[in-house]
Amino acid sequence: MTRILIMGPPGAGKGTQAELLAKRLGIPAISTGDIFRANISAGTPLGVEVKRYLDAGEYVPDSITNEMVRGRLAEPDAADGFLLDGYPRTLAQVEFLDGVLAESGTQLDRVIELTVDVDEVVQRLHKRAMEAGRSDDSEEVIRRRQEVYLEETAPLIAVYSERGLVAKVDGMGTVDEVAARVADAVSEPFQR
């Protein structure tokens, strides 16, 4: 079993690296962002509510996200491991995830933290917005997401560091260069 969390500010390349690593390990990459976007595209009631938060540069409330993740982790393809991308984002979500994993007698094996330069993140997100026409990637929203990440999500790194799970990975460079660093970080021995 392999249970991995990939973290880093929005635009750090988490989704790309999660997909590559999940494919290499034969586990599903579970992205809350992808699930949110699918609901927005389908115009579901959840999608309408999620879009309101994303367009304001805010994160979706825990109550919505937690149950969505619980359901996804219960699916058969996640039984032998998974890679979480975009969850947890708050200390309350860490506690919720700990409880869900404890119910199945498991825990996270590794937390990968992608580190990047903020200016690079802004450039990446502007490029992605232009290529994909994403309404949630204006410069104001991008900068707000960075602030929210620092305020709410960065403290999670401290919690996972205390557990001996964090491997910091330089997210700058080509996709292949970063993927090689991520693969090395996952295979490194570590102490709990």
N, C-alpha and C positions, 0 to 999 in steps of 0.2 A: 504493500500500500504506500502511496505517496500523496500527501496532503500538503499543498503549497499555497502560500499567499504571496502575490506580487503587489508591491506598493510603490508609490511615487506620485508626484503632483500630476494633475491632468495634463496630458500632452507629453509625458515622459517616455512614451512608447510601450506602456504596459500591455496594451491589447495585442500589438504585434509580437512582443516577446512571449506573452502568455500563449498565443496560438502556436508559435514555433516550439516552445517547451512542452506544451501539452501533447502535441503531435509526436515529439521525440519520445515522451514517456508513455504514450498510449492512454492518457487520461483526458477527461473533458476539461476544457477551459470554460469557466463559468464567469461571465461578465454581466454585472448588473446593468452596465451601460447598454449592451446589446439587447438585453431584455426590455429595458426602458424604451429604446428606440423602436423596437418591434411593436410595442404597444402604442407608441405615438403614431407610427405609420399606419397602424390598423384603426386608429381613432377610437380605441377602447376607452371606457370611462377612466381606467387607471392611466392610460396614455395621456388623456387630457389633463389629469391632475399632475402627472409627472412633468409634462411639458411646461406647465405653469412655473414649477420650481426651477427647472433647468433654464428656462428663458430669463429668469431673474438671477441666474448665477448661484442659486442655492442648491443644497443637496436635498434629495427626496427624504422625507421623514422616516425615522427608524421603523415605525409601525408598519409602513408599507413594505419597505425593503426587507426587514427581518423575515416576515412570513413568506415572501417571495423566495428568499434564499433557502429557508427551511424546506420548502417544497422542492426546490431544485436539487438540493443535496440528498433528498429521499429518492430521487429517480435512480433506476437500476444502473445506468452508466457511471454513476458517481460512487458506487459501492466499493470499488477497488482503488479509489483515489480521485483527486480533482485538483484543479488549479483555480483559485479565486482571484479575480481581477476586479477591483473596484469595491470590494467589501471585505472586511468591515472598514468603516470610515470614522466611527466614533467609539469612545470607550464603552458606551452602552451596547453597541453592536458587537464589540469584542466579547463582552460578558454573554450576550445572547448566543454567539457562535460557540463559545466555550461550552455552554449548556447543551446546545444541539449536538456537538461532537461527543460530549460526555455521555449523552443518552445512547450513543452507539459504541461507547467504549474506545473512542479514538481522540486524537488531538492533532494539531498542526505539526508537521515535520520540519518546515523551513519557511522563513519569511524573506523574500528577496526585496530589497529596497533599491529601486532605480534612482540614481541621483543625476540631475541635469542642471544646466544654467537656466535661470528664469527667462532670459532673453531668447534662448534657443526654444524654450517651450512656447513662448508667444509666436515665434516664427513658424514652428511646426503646426500650431493650431490655426494660424491664419492660412497657411498653405492647405491644410485639410479642409477648412471652411470653403476656400475657393474651389477646390477640387470636388467636394461633395455637396456644396450648397447648404451647409448646416447652419440653421438660424441661431443655434445656441453658441456660436463661436465668434461673437463680436469681440473687439479688443476689451471693452469695458467688462463683459462677462468673463473673458479669459482672466483678466486681472483679479476680478472678484473671486473666481475659483481658486486662484493661487492663495489669496488671503484666507479663504475658508479652509483650504488644505492646511495651512500653517497653524490656524487657530484650533481646528478640531481633529485633524487626522495625524499630524506629525507626532502628537503625544503617544499614539499607538506604538510607534517605533520604540519608545522608551519601555513600554510594557513588554513587548516581544523581545527586546534586548535583554531585559532582566531574566527572561526565560531561556536565554541563550539561543534564540532561533534566527536572529537577523544576520543576513549577509548583505552588505552594501555593495552595489554594483554600479560602476560608472556607466550611465546611459548615453554618453556622448560617443559619436562615431557611427559607422555604418551599421545596418541591421545585423549583418553577419558578425561584426566585431563584438557588438553588444550581446548577441546570442551566444557567442563562445564564452564570454565572461559569465553570463547567466548559467550556462551549463556547468562551468567550473564551480560556481558558487553552490549549485545544487548538490554536486558530488563531493564537496569538501566535508570532511568529518567535523563534527562540532559537539560541544558539550551542552547538555540540558541543564 
